[in-house]
Amino acid sequence: MARIPKDWSGQLALAVAAKERACSRYTKEFSSEGATLTEPWRTIAEDDKSHLTWLKERLARFGGKSDWRDRVEDYLSAEETVYAAFTAPPPGP
């Protein structure tokens, strides 16, 4: 399980992971919504993609010698585990 980052490059990696997950969920969850909701969600998704690009550029530029992609993957994996636990049906009797 990933830990809360204590350095700024770890915090950027965590932010990248969170934005990547948000962007993928926008695409998955709201692509089938009605036309009324589609445009606002598209605008939000575009803003998040722009922010994600900015975060990745900063992390690549200032992330240090370690491969920041591995850190992002660690956070994505941990988030997936937590998300699955929250969305799983409650245990039966």
N, C-alpha and C positions, 0 to 999 in steps of 0.2 A: 504494500500500500504506500502511496506517495505521502510525503510529509509536507506540512506547510512550509513554504520556502522562507529562508532567513536572509537570502541575498537578493539583490534587485534583478539579477538575470533569472533567478528562479521564479520571482514574482511575474516577470514578463512571460516566462514559459507557461506559468499557470494561467495568465490572462489569455495567451494564445490558445491554450487548450479549451478554455471556457468559451471563447469566441468561435472556435471551430465547431464545437458542439452546438452552440446556439445557431450558427448558420446552417448546419445540417438539419437541425430540428425544424427551423423555419421552412426549409425546402420540403421536408417529409410531412410535417403536420399541417401546413397551411396551403399546400398546393391544390388541395381538393376543396378548399373553402369556396363559398359563393363569391361572385364578382364584387359584391360590396366590401368584403373583407380583403380580397386579394390585393388591391392597390395599396392600402396602408401597410400590410405585411410585406409587400414587395419593397416599399420604401425603407422600412425598418431593416429588412434583410440586406439591402444595398448599403445602407449606412454601416451595418455590422461588418460586411465584407470589406468595406473601405478601412474601417478601424482595424480589422484583422491584418490587412496588408501592411498598414503602418506599424503595428506591433511586431510582425515578423521581420520587417526591415530593421527595426531598432534592435531586436534580439539577435539577428544575424550580424549586425554591425558591432554591437557592444557586448555580445554574449560570452565573450572569452574563448578559451581554447576548446572547451568541451563542446560536444555536438548537442546543440540546443534541441534538435529534433527528438533525441532520445528522452530528454526531460519532458517535452510536450507529450510524447507517447506514454510516458509513465503517468502523467496527470490524466490523460484521456482514459487510460485503462482503469485508474482508480475511480474516476467519475462514473464510468460505465458500471462498475460494481455497485457503487452507491445508488445510482439511478435505478438499477435493476432491483435493488432491495426495497426502494421506495415504491416502485410500481408493481411489485409482485403481489399477488392476491394474499390476503391474510391466511395464516395456517389454519387448517381445519381443526375441528374438535378432537 
